[in-house]
Amino acid sequence: MPPVSGTPPVDPFAPARLGPLRLRNRLIKCATFEGMTPEALVTDDLIEFHREHAAGGVAISTVAYCAISPEGRTDRHQIWLREAAAPGLRRLTGAIHDEGALAAAQLGHAGAVANSTSNGAKALGPGAIPAPMGMSLTHKIGLDEIPALRTRFAEAARLAVDSGFDAIEVHCGHNYLLSSFLSPLLNHRRDAYGGSLVNRARLAREVLESVREAVGSGVAVWAKLNMYDGVGRPGPGRGPKPWRGFNVDEACEVARLFEADGHLDAIEPTAGSSLLNPMYLFHGAAPRASFARAFHGPMRAGLQIGGPFFLKAYPYRDAYLLPLARELRAATALPVILLGGVTDRASMDLALAEGFDFVAMGRALLREPDLPRRIAADPATASKCVHCNECMPTIYSHTRCPIRTGELPDPVA
């Protein structure tokens, strides 16, 4: 809830509750795809990655991107939740717990962002829309296929909890499958899952219901919800509906629907589109050359030619998603997790002073996994992340900060 005037400031490092969970502080390691599952199974590298972040002081470490099914992966090297993955997942959650943190699994289906060629299965969408990673069109999900999709989300959530995860994040952002149904630009259906906002939100709401039913009340569940796809204008007067994506006004309405349904413990607002405008989520430099080098064939050529149009640069500032998130914060009584440019004690305090309940950190932790512990010890500690975004192309070859590993020079050394 927004703060009441005159209330004392909230300490980001004090214990807090998220749904049924007791957290050691209000800091969450957000889901940043790790690129460490070449056989679509947990590896020692993935375990060490999250163990290090848990030891660094966050309350929750979120494992990205746990696909619910084989065709829901961005490529075949991405983990998907099935019985064969459970032993590794138990080792992973055990390592996080041993460091005093809790473990969250980010559940999702990549939709049109999936690589159908790599996965050997058609990508899915609200209709036949371009799926560039597989150089194909998505398969339009039929009404008769939706119950099975809900079941896959529920089964994946149950497997995650049985494997030791304390929380589930359902991905409703970045124009992955659930987000693509929300988008008026991508969803042109004329049935109960398209048209009005209530209809476009129907699939996400049904999935959240299925997930909650599967995991029960002892697990925290939150949704990562887009506020703006990065297409058209984010504020009022966005132009004709067919030419814009999902926006913050609609996000506020969806947040209210989610709240009324009663299946969530929190919302994590996000922005941008892995399909249409990925850099809007990150802000800072756009490493176009590095992205092109991470691909081969037509994708490399396409990024070399179209990089300036697809990978746009947005100026970085601390708490850069706050102006949009502030609107969503005011729209719902659900706890809200602020993501985007939280790198120091000042941005943490700002978020909590504005009524956000938790903060999520990403790139700054890639550079310094122990940053939370150091900020707790010395509030004047500054992050060494320079927002170059050179970490982003590394998701295809072990996610890392190339400055930390010495692959790139440190511009502030």
N, C-alpha and C positions, 0 to 999 in steps of 0.2 A: 504494500500500500504506500502511496505518497506520504512523506513525513508530515507530522503535525508541527505547526509553528511552535518554536520554543523547546522542542524535544532535544535531548543531548545528542551529539554526533555518534554515529554508529562506528564501532571499531571494526575494520575489515578483518582483523586477525583474532577477533573474539569468536567463540563457538556460536553456531547458528543451527537452525532447523530448516531442512528442505523436505517438505512433506513428512514422511515417517522417519527421515534420516537425521541423525545428529552429526553435524560437520564440525571439524576442528577450526575452521575459519570460513570466510565467504569467498574464497578464491577457487575457481574451477579451471582446470586445464581443458581448453576447448578442443573439439575434434579437429585435428589437422592430419590429413591422410599420411600414413607413415611410409608407405611404399616398401614394406618389409615382410610381405607374405607371398613370395614367388610361387608357392604351391597352393595358394589360397588357404593356408593353415598358419597358425601361430608359429613364430620362430623365436629363437633365443634373442635375436636382435630386437624384436618387437617387445619382448618381456623387459629387456634391459632399458629400452626407450622409456617405457611407462614407469618402471621402477625408479629410474633417475628423476623423473618429474615428480613422482610421489615423494621421494626423499627430499626433493627441493622445496616442499612446503605447501603445495596446493592441497585443498580438501578433497577434491575429486579429480581423477584423471580419466578423460573420455577417450575411448578407443574408437577411432574412425577407420573406416567406413564399413560397418558390418552389414553387408548386403543380405537381404532376406532370401534370395534365390540366385541361381547361376546367371540368369539373363539380366539381373539387376545390378551387375557389377560394371564399373567403368572399364575394366578389362579382366581377363582371366586370372591375373595375378592378385586380385583383390579377394580378401577373405569373404566367405559367405557362411551363414550360420546353419550347420547341419551336425549330425552326431559325430562325424569324423573330426570336427573342429573342437569338440567339447573338452577333450583332455588338455589340449594346449591352452584353451581359454581358462581352464581351472588353474593352470600354472601361472597364467598372466594375472588373473585377479588375486591369486594368493600372494604374488610378488608385490602388488600394489598395496594389499592389506598389511603386509609385513612392514611397510614403511609408514603405517598409520593413516593412510588415505583410503578413500572409497573409490570404487570402479564403476564407470558408466559405459554402456555400449550404445553407440550411435547406430540406430536401425534405419535403413533406407533402401530405396530402389532407385537406381540411376535414371530410369526412364530414357529419354532421348539422349542423355549424356553417356549411356552405355555403349560399349564397343561391341556391336553384334558380330563382327568378324572374329575378334579375339575370343569372345564368349561362345561362339558357335550357336547362338540363339538370337532370335529377333529381339530388338529393343521394343519397349512398350511405351505407349503414350495415350493421351485422350483422343487422338486422331492420328492420321498419317502425317507426321511432321519430320523434318530433316533430323537425322542422327549422324552428325558429321564424323564422329570417331569411327563409325563402321561404314561410312559412305553409303548410307541407306536411309530408308524411311521407317518410322516406327510402326508397329502393329497396333491398330486401334483396339483398345481393350473393349470387348463386348460386355453387355450387361450380364450375360451368363458367366463371365470370367471373374467378375468382381468378388463374389463370395470366396473363391479360391485364393484371390490376392489377399483378402482380409485374413484368411486362415494362415497364409504364409507369414504375414506380419506377426500374428499371434504366436505361432509355433516358434518363430525366431526369437521373440521376446521371452518366451518360456524357457527356451534352451539357454539363452543368455543368463537368466536368473538362476537356473539350475547349475550354471557354470560359475557362479559366484558373483555376478554383477549385482550391484546395489541399486542401480538406477538405469533407466532407459531414456535415451533421447531419440525421438522420432523426427526424422528429417523432412520438414515441410518447406524447404528453402532451395534456392539456387537453381530453380527450374528442373530439379530432379522430378521424379514421377508425381508425387503428391503436389508439389509446387506447380508443375505444368498444368494440372487440373485447375488450380486456383487462377492461373493466368488467362485473362480474356484474349491475349494475343495468341496463345497456343491452344486453348480449349474452345473449339467451335462446335461442340456437341449440341444436339437439340433434344436430348433426353433428360432424365432426372439428374445427370451429372454435368450439365452444361447450361449456359445461358446466364441466369441470375447468379449473384454471388452465393446465395444459399445453396444453389445447385452445385456450383463449382467447388464449394467447400464440403460437399457431402462426403466425398471419398475420404478426405483427411479426417473428418469427424468419425466416420465409421471405423477407420483404421485405429484411431485413438481409443475408441470404445473396445475394439477387439483386443488391443494390447493390454488395456487395463483389466479386462476380464481374464486375460491369460496370466497376468502377473500378480493380481490381487492388490491389497492395500498396503502391504509391507514393503513395497518397492516404490521409489520415486520415479515419476514419469514426467518429462517435459517435452515440449515441441520446439524445434528450431524453426521459426516462422519468418519468411521473407517479409520485409516492409516495403521493398522497392526492388524490382528486377533490374533496374539500370536501363530501362527502355522508356523513352518519353520523359516527361517531367515528373518528379516525385511529389510535387505539391498539387493544390487545386488547379483546375483548368488544364487538365492533362491532354486534352484533345480527344478526337473520336476514339471510341473504345477499341476498334480493331487495330489501332496503331499504337497501343500502349500495353505495357505489361501490368502486372499486379502492383498496387501502390499502397501508400501508408494509410489512406482513408479506408481502403478495403481490408488492410491488415488489422486495423482497429476493430472493424466489424467482426472479422473472423476470430480475433482474440476474445471478443465478448461471447461469440457462439461457443468457443472452446470452454470458456469459464462456465457458461450456463450448463454445458454437458456434464461437467463435474469429473472429468477423467484425468485432469492434469494437476500437477503440483507446481508448475512454473512454465514460463515461456522465455525462450532465448531469441530475441529479435535479431535478424540478420538482413543482408541485402546482397544484390548482385546476382548474376546468372552464369553458371558454368557453361551454359549453352550460348548465351548472347553477350554477356558483359562481365567476365570474371573479375576484372580488376576493381570493380566498384566495391566489392567486399573488402579488398585489402588496402587500397589507397597507398600512395607512395610511388616509387619508380615502377615502370613496366619493363621487365627484362625480356624484351622480344627476341633478341638474338639467342639467349639461353633457352628460351622455350622452343625455338625452331630447332636447335641442336638436339633437343630431347626427343625429337620425332624423326621418322624416316619417310621417304617417298612422298606421296601427295600431301600428307599433313605437314611435313616440313616445308614443302614449296608453298602451301597455302598460308602458313604462318609467316614465311619470309615476305610474301606479297601483301597479305592482308593484316599483318601484325598491327600496324598503326590504327586500323579500324576496329579490330577485335580486342586487342590488348591496350586499352586506353589508360593514360596516366592521370591519376587524381591526386591533388596535393594532400600530403599527410598532415594531420594535426592530432594531438592526443584526444581520445574519446570522440573520434570523428563520426561515429554513428549516433551519438547522443541526440542531435537535433531531431532525427526521425524517431529514435527510440523513446524520446520524451513524450511524443504523441501517443505511442502505444502504452507507455507507463500510465498515462492519465486515463486510458480507455478501459482498463481492467483492474480488478482487485487481486488477480493472481500475482504471486511473486514473479519478478522479472529479472533476468540475468543480462547485464550490459556487456556486450561484445564490441570490439573494435577500438583499438588504440588505447587499451588499458595497460600501461607500462610502468607506472610508478605510484607512490603513495598519494600524490596529489590527484591523479585520475581516479584512483579507488575512492578517495574521500569525496570527490565530486559526485561520483555515481551514487554513493550511498546517501549523500546529502540531498540528492534529487529524488530519493525514494526507491531507487533500485535496490534489490535485495542481495544480489550476488554480482560478481564480476567474472568474466571469462578472459583468459589470456592465451595467446597463441604464439605468434612469431617471437615475441620477446623471450619466451621460454625455450624456443629452439636455440637462441643465442646463449641463454643463461638459465638452465633448468633450476638452479638454486636461487633465482632472483627473489621469489617470495620470502625465503628464509632471511635473505640479506636485507630486504626492505623491512621485515619485521624487526630485525636487530637495529637497523639504522634507517629511519624514514626518509632521510635525504639521499638514499641510494638512487642513482640514475641508471636506467637501462642502457645497455650497449647496443641494442638493436638500432640500425640506421635506416630501416624501412626501405632497403634496396630491393626487397622481394626476390632476391636471387635464390632464396630457399624454395620458392614456388616450383620451378622446373625440376627440383630434386625429388619431387614426389614420385617420379618414374624410376628412380634409382637410389632409394634410401633417403627419406626426408631428413634434411639437416640444414644447418646454417653454414654456408661455404666460408664465411669469415671465421667462424669458430674453428672449423677444421683446417684452416690455413690454405684453402683452395683459392681464396681471394684475399687481397690485402685489406687490412683494417683501416678504413679512411679516418678513424679518430685515434689510431694508435700513436 
